[in-house]
Amino acid sequence: MSKPAAILICPTVALRMIPDTERDVIRRFLFDHLRGMSTQDDKRWRRMWGGLWKAEPGEGLQLYVEEERSGKFHRRHRVILEKLFASQERFRHIDKLHDWVKLGAGFVTWEAGKDHKPVAIPRSTAFPECSEDEIREFHAAAVDYLHTERAQRYLWKNVKAANRPEMLAAVLEKQEQDH
C-alpha cells in the first residue's frame, strides 16, 4: 500500500458564474462520462463536485490521490544511488549517502533539537511512507542538488573541478536516456 498524495486546489472564479452552456458541458463530462465505482463512491464524487460548484475564488479544497508506486521508477532511483555510491569518495555506507542526498535536496522534516534549534531529519522513501508524487519530486530535487558544485566537490574531493560534472554525467547517463 502506498501513501496518498495531497493536492490542494481552489477555483479562480466562482464556478456558478460560468455560462450555462459551458456548465452543461462540464456537468455532462463529470457525471455522464465519469462515475464512482459504487453507489457510495458516486455519491462522494457528486458531493465533492457540489462543494466545488459552491466554492468561492481562493477557497481551498484538498484532494487525496493514492497511486501505486512505480517499481520501475524506484529501481531507476536506486540504480542511480548505487552508481553514485560506487563512484564517490566520502561515504562508507549507502544509507548515509542517501540521507546526505535527502538533506541536500530538502527532503526532510524539521524537529526541535537541543536548545530547541531546528534539526533536519531525512524523510523515508519507503513505499508506505512516501507517495509516488513525493518520490518523483525528491528524485528531481536530488538530481538538481547533485548538479551543484558544492555537492560534486563534497563527493569527489580528489577529482579536479573540471572533471566532476563528467563523474555525475556517468552516474546519470543511462537513467536520463530511459527517463
N, C-alpha and C positions, 0 to 999 in steps of 0.2 A: 504494500500500500504506500502511496506517495502522499506528500504533504500538499494541501490545496494552496493555490496561489491567489492572493487577494488582488482585485482590480477595483480601484476607486474611480467612479465615473460621475459626471454631472452634466445636466443639459446646459447648453449655451444660450438657448432661447426657451421660453415656455412652450412645451410641445403642443399645448392646446391652441397656440397661436399659428400653428402650421395650417395652411389652407386645407379645406375639406378634401379636395381631390388628392392631395399628397397623403393626408392621413388615411384615406381609404386604401391607398396602395400599400402603405406601411402596415396597416392592420391586416390586410389580406395576406401579405407576406408572413407576418408574425404569427397569425393564428390559423391560416389555411395551409401554409406550407411548412410550418414548424409547430410541433406539439410536444407536450410532455409524454414520456413513455407510458405512464399510467395515469389514471384519473387524478390521483393526488399530485403527480408531477405537473399535469396540465393545469390544475388549479393554481399551483405555485407559480407556474410560468405566467399565467394570466394576471395573477395578483401582483407579481413583480412589475409587469408592464403597466398595470393600472397605477402603481405607485410612481413609475417614471412619467406617465402622462400627466400626473398631478404635480410633479416636482417643478420648482421654480429654478431659474438660472442660478448656477452656483451651488445648488443644494446637492450634497454628495450622497451617493449610494455605493455600497461596497458589495461586489460580487466575488464569489469564490469559485475557482475553476480547478478541478482536480484532473490532472493529466498524468498518465503513466510516464515515468522517467524513461528516457530513451537509452537503452542499453548501448547502442552504437555510439551515441554522443558521450556517454560516461566512459566507455572504453577508450575513445579518442582522447579524452581529457587525461585519463590515467597513462596512456602511452606517452603523451607529451611530458607528463610529470616524471615518468620513468626515464625518458631520454634526457630530460633536464638534469635529473639526479645523476645519471651516468656521466654527464659532461662537465659538471661543476666541481669546484674545489673546496667548498665550505662545509657542507653537511654530511654527517656520517649516517644519518637515518632519514629515509624518505619522508616520514611523517613530519619531521622537523622542517624539512624543506617545504612541504605542503602548507604547514602553518605559517611559515615566513611569507610564502606567496599570498596566502589569505590576508595576512596583515597588510602587505603592500597594496593589495587590491581593495582593501577596505571591507573585506568580507568578515566582519567582526560584530560582536555585541559588546556594549560598554557596561562595565560593572565598577562599583566603587571599590577601590583597593585600599592600601594602607593610607592613613590620614585622609581618607575619602577622596583621594585623587583618582580620576578615571583611568581604568585599565582596559585595553582592548583584548578581547578573548576571541580567538579564531572560531568561526562558526563551523558546524558539522556539514559535510556534504553527503552524509548517509541518506539513503533513499527515503526513509520515513521522516526525516527532519528537514529536507531541502527539496523544494518543488522543482519541476523541470525549468520553469522560468528563472528561478533563483540560481540554479547551477549554470544555465546559459549566460546569465548576467555576470556571475562570478567569473566564468571562464573568459569572457570578453575583457573584463577588468583585469584579470590576471595576465592575459597576453599583452594588454596595454602596459601594465606595470613592468613586465619583463622587457619591453622595448625601451624602458628608460635607461639612461646612462648609469644612474645610481644602482639599479638592480643588476645590471650587467657588470659593473665594477665590483660589486659585492660577490657575485657568483664566480667571476673569472678574474680574480685579483692579479694573477700572474700572466694574464694574456694581455697583449698590447691593446690599448683602447680602440685602435682602428680595426682590430680583428674580432672584437667582442660581438658586434652585430652579426658577423658570419657564424659565430658559435650559436647564437639564438636562431638564426635562419635555418641552420642544420637541424635544430631541435624541432622547429615548427614546419619544416618543408613539406613532408608527406601529408601531414594533417591539414594544412591550408589547401592543398590540392584537393583533398577529399571533401573539404567544407564547401 
